[in-house]
Amino acid sequence: MDFIPVNEPLLNGNEKKYLCECIDTGWISSEGPFVKEFEEKLSASVGRKYGIAVSNGTAALEVAVQALNISEGDEVIMPTFTIISCAMAVTKRGGIPVFVDSDRDTWNMRTDQIESRITSKTKAIMMVHLYGLPVNVDEVLSIAKKHHLKVFEDAAEMHGQTYKGKPCGSFGDISIFSFYPNKHITTGEGGMVVTDDEALAERCRSLRNLCFQRNPRYVHEEISDNYRFTNLQAAVGLAQLERLDEFVQKKRKMGRYYTEMLSDIKGVSLPIPKDSYAENIYWVYGILLDDSIEIDNRTMIKKLGEKGVGCRTFFWCMHEQPVYREQGMYENEHYPVAETLARKGFYIPSGLALTEEQMSEVVRRLKETLTEIL
Ligand SMILES: *Cc1c(COP(=O)(O)O)cnc(C)c1O
């Protein structure tokens, strides 16, 4: 069998039809009608009043951070084990990301460490749901309330997931999604900010578009960027959103299949199928090499690559990023679980277009690789 890619999206619904509509009507820019429709449908699907579509998930975080006025010296508490988009959105505004470690079982941020990291400069908590299970949202919200902090929710990987039955993307002051091709629904590149606060939504709209004022146009009182989202992206997004339930079911089925097929192998930990808040939706299917295995994730994915299985390592911790270390930040900080996840975690092919035949082949080649190194 040929190379099995780490991710391939499913685009066989109404994507082509809606894209053709864009071409036929000439509406391809961010002014096209699908953008508003997609914003309305996606925000409604998570119970939010307003949606502001932007060029990608990172842009959504940047817009959200600026909209909540995070600025010079403001501290934002977040997991160190996450994508750099979270930290970068804060440092770009002159703010300072402050970290907590991760939970060994769920791979999510340790919410019990948040309070000890609060100082007089703390302005917000950024909760990031990772790999398929939600963060302990109630604890984040109650700490935020007690200390008068704002709450960002990064739900980039959580399309269709819930926390205690309520949709991810509905918590805190502002939530964001990404539509990168490895997310449960994709628009190629794309993202969205969702909120219930009308003034905040209006500000995000302005930040998305260079802070243009309605009147007079071309006169600016604030600086932002061009983060606009096109009608072509929205066309794909609408078609994808129609199938979200089906996609979530498929991902869960894939997760269950891998877990069953891999349950007897030694030397690795698998994602937990559910916790007390939700059933895993397996954004991607992650695997953690146990301490007993000497090789790290980079060596592992290289070996799997040689066998024709496309894999990726987990995120690299924020406190260990060269770009921050060379500014003298986080020098003596350690987060043992997060550091282990970054060195021992990787994920195997888990895109929506993956067939059962491919999955069974992934399992076979993975087992073979592990036998070789054990
Ligand atoms: C993918 C992702 C992002 C960034 O989204 P892009 O669209 O790739 O910019 C942000 N946060 C998390 C947790 C992600 O997984």
The ligand as an SDF file (V2000), in Angstrom:
LIG
                    3D

 15 15  0  0  0  0  0  0  0  0999 V2000
   -4.9820   24.8220   14.6950 C   0  0  0  0  0  0  0  0  0  0  0  0
   -4.9540   25.5440   15.9570 C   0  0  0  0  0  0  0  0  0  0  0  0
   -4.8620   26.9430   16.0270 C   0  0  0  0  0  0  0  0  0  0  0  0
   -4.5020   27.8220   14.8690 C   0  0  0  0  0  0  0  0  0  0  0  0
   -5.2630   27.7230   13.7730 O   0  0  0  0  0  0  0  0  0  0  0  0
   -4.7060   28.0970   12.3090 P   0  0  0  0  0  0  0  0  0  0  0  0
   -5.9550   28.1730   11.5120 O   0  0  0  0  0  0  0  0  0  0  0  0
   -3.8120   26.9940   11.8820 O   0  0  0  0  0  0  0  0  0  0  0  0
   -4.0030   29.4160   12.4010 O   0  0  0  0  0  0  0  0  0  0  0  0
   -5.0010   27.5450   17.2690 C   0  0  0  0  0  0  0  0  0  0  0  0
   -5.1560   26.8290   18.3740 N   0  0  0  0  0  0  0  0  0  0  0  0
   -5.2030   25.4800   18.3640 C   0  0  0  0  0  0  0  0  0  0  0  0
   -5.3990   24.7630   19.6370 C   0  0  0  0  0  0  0  0  0  0  0  0
   -5.0730   24.7990   17.1570 C   0  0  0  0  0  0  0  0  0  0  0  0
   -5.0990   23.4610   17.1610 O   0  0  0  0  0  0  0  0  0  0  0  0
  1  2  1  0
  2  3  1  0
  2 14  2  0
  3  4  1  0
  3 10  2  0
  4  5  1  0
  5  6  1  0
  6  7  2  0
  6  8  1  0
  6  9  1  0
 10 11  1  0
 11 12  2  0
 12 13  1  0
 12 14  1  0
 14 15  1  0
M  END
$$$$
